[in-house]
C-alpha cells in the first residue's frame, strides 16, 4: 500500500461513517419484511436441507454455488437459526462494503472522492438486499480483486496488504458466483500482464503472479467446494455452468440495441428513478478513457495507451454483460460496471485525478448512487412482490404455524400470512417425515424446510423453468405427476403459477386446481378430490352419455353427481348456481337438461335457468339457453338440447331463484359429444395409470403379426411382447392412434395360460373427451374374445384395456385384419 505513516484526516472518518450509516438505512427499514417469498425462500430452503445433512450439487441440484449457500447457512446457524439471523448477513455485507471499499480508494484518491465512489458501489449493490445475496457479494469481491490488483499488479513483499485483499476476493468470489468471479480473475491477470508489457515487472515475477492468481482464483475455490460438498468436478460443472449458461447467452445480443441504453433489460422490480442505466455506463466509460489518457505514460507510452483502450473496452463490455445477464435490479449491474471502471482509474492514473475525474466520473456516479439508494430505501428489489397491503397490516410469519418458527424476525402481508397458515394446516395432515407426496413449485420452495416432501436425490433446489429445470428434469417431474405416489399434489404462488407445456397439459388433464388462501394455488390428483369423476367408465355408468369424466372440470360452484332417487344420477345442484367446464375442444354436443323436485319439498311451481357458453369468451358467447319450469304437482322435467361448440371449450351453467330453498335439483346428464376435436396424447381413463412402455418394434410386431398396417402412434401401458400377441398385464392398455383415418379393424383377446382369474377386456374408441365403448367381454380360457373396432369419426384412438386387480391373469391381444386408411 502507500506509506503506512500516512494518516487519514478526521473529516474522512466522518464521511466514511456517514456513507456507511446511509447505506445501512434501507436495510434497517426493510430487513424485517418481505412481500414475496420467491427469491429469499430458496436460501431458507437450502439452509433447511443443509441442516438435514444434504449438500449442494450432490443431494440437490443448484446453479447457485455451494459457497454462497454455505455462507448463509453459517450466518443463520451462528445467529440462532432464524430469519432475523439470516438478515444480519445482509447488514454485514453492507458494513464490509461501506467501510472497506472507501478505505481502499482513499490510498489513491481524496477522502471525499473515495467515500463517494466507494459508497456508490455499496448503494448499488449491497444495500439493495436485506440478506447476503450472491449478486451483491459478487460485486463486492469483484471490487476487492479489481482494485487491489490495479494498485499492486504483481507479487511484491511491500504490497502484501493489497495481495491479501485480492486473495480474499478471489477465494470468496470463487465459491460465490462464477460470472462475477471470472471477470475479477480476468482483470487480475490483465493487470499482471500489463505490468510485464510496460516494463514495470520482469517476466519471472509476472509468471509467478499469474500462477498465484490461478491457484487463488481457480484451484482453491474449486477445492473448497468439492471437498465440502463431495461432488465430482463433472457434477460441479453441470450444476454451475451447464444449468445457467445456455439461457443467458441470448441476452448478450441485446447490449447493442438502443433499448439497452435507455431502459433496463429486466424490469421486474418496477420503474427506476433513473432508467437510462446503459447510457450512464457509457458516459462513465468515456470519462474514464478521457481522464486516464494522460496518466497512461509508462516507459512505453505507446503500448500503455493501447492497453488503456483495451482496458476501457474490456471494462465496458464486462460491465454491460453483467448488467444484461443477471436477473437482478439494474443497480447491481451498474455497481459492477462502476467497480471495473474504478480499477482502470487506479491502474492508469496513479496521480490524483483531475477535473475530468471529478466532473465526468465522480459527480455522475454520485447521481447514480442517489438513485440506487432510493430504490434500496423503497425496497424495489428486497421487497419485490404483489401485495398492496400497508406495512402496518403485516403479520409475523413465525405465527402462521408452529413448524415455521425459523421465520422469527420476518413479517409478511396478511394475504401471504393467511395462505401460509392455510397451506400449513393442509400439509400438517400428511404423514410425518420426508414422505409428503407434494411438489413445491415457484414461490413456495421454502415450505420444504417446514413440511418436508418426498424429495428425490438431485431434485433442483428451486423451480426456474429452463434453468434449474431443464428438459430432462421437466420430463422426470412429468413422469412423477403422471405415475408416482410421491407427486399427488403441487403448490405454487398464484403469481408464479406458470408451468412448461409438458407439465401444464398433465396438470390440466389429471389434476384439479384450486386455491388455498388468497395467494396460493394447489393442484391435486383428481382421485384425491371428492366428487371428481376420475374413473371414465364409472362416470358413463353413472351419468350416461359418452363424455369422459376426466375432462369435466369443477372449479367454483361445482355441479355434483347427485342421485335423483330413480336409480340414476344428475350432474346438478340444489343451490342458486353451479357450473361444469368441458375442458376439450367441442364441435357438437347434445344432452339432457333436467329438473327434479327434492323429496318432501313443496309441490308448487319451481324453475331453473340453463345456459351453455363458450369458456372465456368476452363478451359472453351463449350457445344455448333455456328456462325450465317444474309445474306444481309434477316431480321431473327433462329437456333435450344440442349445441354447436365451434371447436371451443364449453361451460355449462345452472341457475335457480334464491327463494326456492333447495327444493329443486337441476342439472345435466346423458351428455354426448357428437363431433370432437383432437387433443394430444393417448387417453388416460382410470385413476391409477401404468407407465407407458418405451417404444420398440417388438411391441408392434407382437400386436400385428403378419399385418403390414401400422397406426400413426402406438402406446402400450403395462404390456410386453409375446409370441402369440401383445401381453397385457392386469391394468394393461394398448392404444392405436388413427390420426385422420376411417375404417375398422378386427382382432382377438385371449386369456394367457397362467395362474389367475380371467379379466374383463374393453374395446373403446376415444377422441377429445368422447368415449365410445365398442365392445366389452369377460374373458374365458375356452374361447377367444373376437372384437371389431371402428372410428366413430375420423381420427382418434382405438384402445384395448383389461381390468386391474389382484389375482387376474394376463391377456394377449392380436390384430387380425385392418381396413383403416386416410
Buried (B, 14 or more C-beta within 10 A) or exposed (E): BEEEEEEEEEEBEEBBEEBBEBBBBBBEBBBBBBBBBBBBBBBBBBBBBBBEEBBBBBBBBBBBBBBBBBBBBBBBBEBEBBBBBBBBBBBEBBBBBBBBBBBBBBBBBBBBBBBBBBBBBBBBBBBBBBBBBBBBBBBBBBBBBBBBBBBBBBBEEEBEBBBEBBBBBBBBBBBBBBBBBBBBBBBBBBBBBBBBBBEBBEEEBBBBBBEBBBEBBBEBBBEBBBEBBEBEEEBBEBBBEBBBBEBBEEBEEBBEEEEBBEBBBBEEBEEBBBBBBBBBBBBBBBBBBBBBBBBBEBEBEEBBBEBBEEBBEBBBBBBBBBBBBBBBBBBBBBBBBBBBBBBBBBBBBEEEBEEBBBEBBBEBBBBBBEBBBBBBBBBBBBBBBBBEBEBEEBBBBBBBBEBBEBBBBBBBBBBBBBBBBBBBEBBBEBEEEEEBBBBBBBBBBBBBBBBBBBBBEBBBBBBBBEBBBBEEBBBBBBBBBBBBEBBBBBBBBBBBBEBBEEBEBBBBBBBBBBBBBBBBBBBBBBBBBEEBBBBBBBBBEBBBBBBBBBBBBBEEBBBBBBEBBEEBBBBBBBBBBBBBBBBBBBBBBBBBBBBBBBEEBEEEEBBBBBBBBBBEEEEEBEBBEEEBEBEEEBBBBEEEBEBBBBBBBBBBBBBBEEEBEEBBBBBBBBBBBBBBBBBEBBBBBBBEBBEBBEEEEEBBEBBBEEBEBEBBBBBBBBBBBBEEBBBBBBBBBBBBBBEEBBBBBBBBBBBBEEEBBBBBBBBBBBBBBBBBBBBBBEBEEEEBBEBEBBBBBBBBBBBBBBBBEEEBBBBBBBBBEBEBEE
